[in-house]
Amino acid sequence: MPPFPEAARIALANTQLRTNLAHATATIRDKRARVVAEVDDWEELRTAGAATKDRVLLDLDTHLVRLEESLIRAGATVHWARDAEEACRIVADVAKAHHVDEVVKVKSMATQEIGLNEALAQEGISAWETDLAELIVQLGDDLPSHILVPAIHRNRAEIREIFLAGMARAGRPAPEGLDDEPAHLAEAARLHLREKFLRAEVAVSGANFAVAETGTLVVVESEGNGRMCLTLPQVLVSVVGIEKVVPTWADLDVFLQLLPRSSTGERMNPFTSTWTGVTPGDGPQEVHVVLLDNGRTRALADEVGRQALRCIRCSACLNVCPVYERTGGHAYGSVYPGPIGAILNPLLRGVGVDDQVDSLPYASSLCGACYDVCPVKIDIPSVLVDLRAQVVDAHRGGVPRPEAVAMKAAAATFRRPGLLRAAERLTRPGLAVVRRVGASAWTGARDLPPAPKESFRAWWKRTDGGRS
Ligand code: SF4
C-alpha cells in the first residue's frame, strides 16, 4: 500500500465514496450521541472501563494464565500464537484434521488482521464470511473500510450489482430480478448464507471479550449470523487477541453497556453470544482458542501507546473523524482504519520499518474528537503526537529532508538576535524567491502566508509596544 497521503489523494477524488461515507457516518454519529445522552453516569462508565482495561494490561500475564486454566477446565484446547503466521497455521491444521475444504466465519477483526482467509485459501480451504457487510466485501473482491460496517463505502445499488455478480461464484446465486430494496438484499443474503450454515463442519470466530474467571468467550453482534456459526458446526476455532481478556463477569458488565451505544448507537446489541468450552450434546463438540500476540506485547511495552490496547473496537472514533470521513478506510492501508488504526498499526508493527505504517500517525488533524467519544478514554491525539516523535527519531541520520533543514535553520536564527534581525529584513524578498522556486511541495497542501508589511520589532519601535 502507498503511504497515507498518496492513498488519501486518490480517495479524495472519489465523490461517490465521500457521499456514501458522509451519509453513513453522520447517521451513526447522531444515533450514538442520542443514546449516550440518555445515560447519566456515562462518564463514570467510561472511567470504569478504562481503569479495568489498564488494570488488566498491567498484569496481563496473570490474567491470561487464569483464562487458559479456565478454558482447559471447560474442555477447550488452548493454543498460543506469536504472530499471524503461527495463528493461521493453527487454524489451517484444525480444518485439515477434519478434512474440510470450507469454513464459515463470524465477523472478526483479529482474523482479518492475520490474513486468515488468504492463508486458508493457499491450503485449498475457502473461508466464507457470514456477517452481511463482510459478505458484501468478500463477494465484491473488496477490502473492508470500517471496523463495524466494513462495506460502509458501498451504497445499495452497488451492493445489488455485487450480489448479482458474486453470489453465483460463491454458492447459491442471487434471486432473479433482485432490486436494491434493503429488505430484498437482506433476504438474498439470508438464502445464500443459509446453505453455508447448514453445510459447514468448522467455524472460525474472534471474541469481543474473554472472561478469565470462567473461560467464557463473548461475541456481540446485530444480525445473529455469528450465533449460527457458534452453534451449528461441530468444530469451533476462536482467534482472540490477548488484550481481550477481562477478569470477571462483573467487569464485563461495564463493557456491555459501553460497546453497543458507542458502536451502533443501540441501547443493547440484539445478540450477545457466550460460550464456555464444550457442552456435551450442545453446540460445537471441539473448541479451540488461539490466543494471539502479533505485536500486542510490543504495544504493551510502549508506555504512552499501550492505552491503545484498551480498544473495544466500537468504531466511534472513525465516525467522528474528519479525516476518515473524507478519505475513507482504504487509505489507511490496514484492517484498522481511522484514528485507532493510525495508532494501532504503528504500535503493533513498530515504527521505522515501513513508510506506509510510518505515515499513519500524520493522518490526523489532532482535533481530539476521537478522544471525546472513545468509551475507554484512549487519548488518541497524545499517542499520535508521541508516535510522530518516534517516527522522526527512527528516520534520523542520512540525508535530512528539506523540512528538517528549514527547521534547523529557523532554530539557529531564533537563537541569534543579530541573525534574526537580518532575517526579518530578508523575509519579503526571501518569500518572493521561495514562491518562485521549489515551494510547491509545501504549498500543494498548505498556504504560504504573505510577508507582513513590517516586522514585529519594527512595529514595537514605531508604536512603543502598542502604547502610541
Ligand atoms: S479507540 Fe476508542 S472509539 Fe476508537 S474503536 Fe477503539 S474503543 Fe472505539
Boltz pocket constraint, residues with backbone or C-beta under 6 A from the ligand:
constraints:
  - pocket:
      binder: B
      contacts: [[A, 262], [A, 310], [A, 311], [A, 312], [A, 313], [A, 314], [A, 315], [A, 316], [A, 317], [A, 318], [A, 340], [A, 370], [A, 373], [A, 374], [A, 375], [A, 376], [A, 377], [A, 378]]
      max_distance: 6.0
